[in-house]
Amino acid sequence: MAVTNLSVGGSIAGLTIQGVISRNGEGQVGAEVALAAAQAGTVKTKIGDTEGVFTVTGHTFQVNDLVDIYWSGGIRYGMKVSAVDGNDFTAGGAGGPGAGDNLPAAATAIVADEQVEADIDFDGDAMTLIMAHCSKRGHVDFMDSGSVSLKAVELPENEPWMWAGQGFTRPITGNPVDKAKISNGTTEAATMKIGVRLDTVA
C-alpha cells in the first residue's frame, strides 16, 4: 500500500511546530492544468445579485460559455453567458446564475475567465487525502457526472487547500467526482494542481 507524506510546519507565538502527515491508499489520481491569463474588465450593469453585463475589451466569450467572475473580496462562478455585444457580455440570471458571492455594483473592476474542465475521476468517500493548489488566485469546482457541484473551493495565490481526515468533516461525499471546473482569477498565466490519495484502486 502506497503512502503520501506531507511535511508541515510553522512558527507561532515563538514556538516552532513541525510534523509529518502520512496517509495510506492503494489508489491515486491527479491533474495538472496550465491556465491562460484571465481578462480584466468592469461590471457595466448589475441586473441583479446573480446577473450582470460586463465589459471586457477584446474578450472571446460566446453564448453558453460558463465564466467565473472575480473581484476584490468575491467570486461568482459558473455563470452562463446569455448574450454578447462587442466588448460587452451578459452572464448569469435564470438561465445560468452560477453560485458564490452576490455580484458587486456597477463600475467594479473584475477579472473574467472561462471555466476549463479537468478530467479527474474519484470517489470522495474513498479519499484519505486531497490537495489542490493554484500558482495564482483560482477556483475549482468538483462535479459529478450530471454537473452537480460536490465541492467548490476558492484558492488564494500559492496557498494549498487540503483535507487529510484528522476528525474534520469529509469535504466530498455522495456521488463520485467526474470532473473539475477550474479557472484563473488573475491576468497572469497560472498552473492548477489537484492530487487525491484513495484507499481503493482508482
C-alpha positions in Angstrom: 0.0 0.0 0.0 1.4 3.4 -1.0 1.9 6.3 1.4 1.7 10.0 0.9 3.7 12.1 3.4 3.1 15.8 3.9 5.6 17.9 5.8 4.0 20.8 7.6 5.5 23.4 9.9 5.2 26.9 11.2 6.2 29.4 13.9 3.5 30.6 16.2 4.0 32.6 19.4 7.7 32.0 19.3 7.2 28.2 19.0 8.3 26.2 16.0 5.9 23.4 15.3 6.8 20.7 12.6 5.3 17.4 11.7 4.5 14.9 9.0 1.0 13.8 8.0 1.0 10.3 6.5 -1.9 8.8 4.6 -2.1 5.3 3.1 -4.0 4.3 0.0 -3.9 1.9 -2.9 -5.1 4.4 -5.5 -4.2 7.9 -6.5 -5.4 10.4 -9.2 -4.1 13.8 -10.2 -4.4 16.6 -12.7 -2.1 19.5 -13.6 -3.6 22.2 -15.9 -2.0 25.2 -17.4 -4.4 28.2 -17.2 -4.1 31.1 -19.6 -4.3 34.6 -18.2 -7.8 35.8 -17.4 -9.2 39.1 -18.8 -9.7 42.3 -16.8 -12.8 44.4 -17.2 -15.6 46.1 -15.2 -19.2 45.5 -14.2 -21.2 47.6 -16.7 -24.6 46.9 -15.3 -25.7 45.0 -12.3 -29.0 43.4 -13.3 -29.3 41.5 -10.0 -27.3 39.6 -7.5 -26.8 36.8 -9.9 -26.8 38.5 -13.3 -24.9 41.4 -14.9 -23.5 42.9 -18.0 -19.7 43.0 -18.1 -17.3 45.0 -20.3 -14.1 43.2 -21.1 -12.2 44.6 -24.1 -11.2 42.0 -26.7 -12.9 39.1 -24.8 -13.6 35.9 -26.7 -16.6 34.7 -24.7 -19.5 33.2 -26.6 -23.1 32.4 -25.7 -23.4 29.4 -23.4 -19.9 29.6 -22.2 -19.5 29.2 -18.4 -17.4 32.0 -16.8 -16.1 32.8 -13.4 -16.2 36.5 -12.4 -13.6 37.6 -9.8 -13.4 40.9 -7.9 -11.6 42.1 -4.8 -13.2 40.2 -2.0 -15.5 38.0 -4.0 -16.2 35.5 -6.8 -19.3 34.2 -8.6 -18.6 31.1 -10.6 -20.3 29.0 -13.3 -22.3 31.9 -14.8 -23.7 31.1 -18.3 -23.1 33.7 -21.0 -26.5 34.6 -22.5 -25.6 37.5 -24.8 -22.6 39.1 -26.4 -22.4 42.6 -27.9 -18.9 43.6 -28.8 -16.8 44.1 -25.7 -19.9 43.6 -23.5 -21.4 40.2 -22.5 -24.3 39.3 -20.2 -23.9 36.4 -17.9 -26.0 34.8 -15.1 -29.6 35.1 -14.3 -32.3 32.5 -14.5 -30.6 30.6 -17.4 -27.4 30.0 -15.5 -26.9 32.1 -12.4 -23.9 30.2 -11.1 -23.1 30.2 -7.4 -20.9 32.1 -5.0 -21.0 35.7 -3.8 -23.6 38.3 -4.9 -22.3 40.4 -7.8 -20.8 43.8 -6.9 -22.0 47.2 -8.0 -21.6 48.7 -11.5 -18.2 50.1 -12.3 -16.5 47.5 -10.0 -13.2 46.1 -11.5 -13.5 42.4 -12.3 -11.5 39.6 -13.9 -13.4 37.1 -16.1 -12.3 33.7 -17.1 -14.0 30.9 -19.0 -14.0 27.6 -17.0 -11.7 24.9 -18.0 -12.6 21.2 -17.5 -10.1 19.0 -15.8 -10.7 15.2 -16.3 -10.3 13.8 -12.8 -12.4 10.9 -11.6 -12.6 9.6 -8.0 -14.9 8.7 -5.2 -14.8 11.2 -2.4 -16.0 8.6 0.1 -12.7 6.7 -0.6 -10.4 9.6 -0.1 -7.7 9.6 2.5 -6.1 12.8 1.3 -6.9 15.6 -1.2 -4.8 18.6 -2.1 -5.4 21.4 -4.6 -3.1 24.3 -5.4 -3.0 27.2 -7.8 0.0 29.4 -8.5 -2.3 32.4 -8.8 -5.7 33.1 -7.3 -8.0 30.4 -8.7 -11.1 28.4 -8.2 -12.0 24.7 -8.5 -15.5 23.1 -8.6 -15.6 19.3 -8.2 -18.7 18.0 -10.1 -20.4 14.6 -10.6 -21.4 13.2 -14.0 -24.5 15.3 -14.0 -22.5 18.5 -13.5 -23.8 18.9 -9.9 -21.3 20.7 -7.7 -20.0 18.5 -4.9 -17.4 20.9 -3.5 -16.3 24.3 -4.7 -13.1 25.9 -3.3 -11.5 29.3 -3.9 -7.7 29.1 -3.8 -5.7 32.1 -2.7 -2.5 32.6 -4.7 0.0 29.8 -3.9 -2.0 28.6 -0.8 -2.8 24.9 -0.9 -6.2 23.6 0.1 -6.2 20.1 1.7 -8.1 17.5 3.7 -6.4 14.6 5.4 -9.1 13.4 7.9 -8.0 14.3 11.4 -11.6 14.5 12.5 -12.6 17.2 10.1 -15.8 16.7 8.0 -15.1 14.9 4.8 -15.4 17.6 2.1 -16.6 15.4 -0.8 -19.2 12.7 -0.3 -22.0 11.0 -2.2 -21.8 10.8 -6.0 -18.3 10.2 -7.4 -16.4 13.2 -8.9 -16.4 13.1 -12.7 -14.6 16.3 -13.4 -13.4 19.6 -12.0 -14.2 23.0 -13.5 -11.3 25.4 -12.8 -10.4 29.0 -13.6 -7.8 31.6 -13.2 -8.6 34.8 -11.2 -5.7 36.9 -12.4 -4.4 38.4 -15.6 -1.3 36.3 -15.4 -0.9 32.6 -16.5 -1.3 30.1 -13.7 -1.0 26.4 -13.0 -3.6 24.4 -11.1 -2.7 21.0 -9.5 -5.0 18.5 -7.9 -3.9 15.3 -6.2 -6.0 12.7 -4.4 -4.9 9.6 -2.4 -7.6 6.8 -2.2 -8.0 3.8 -0.1 -9.1 1.8 -3.1 -7.6 1.4 -6.5 -8.9 4.2 -8.8 
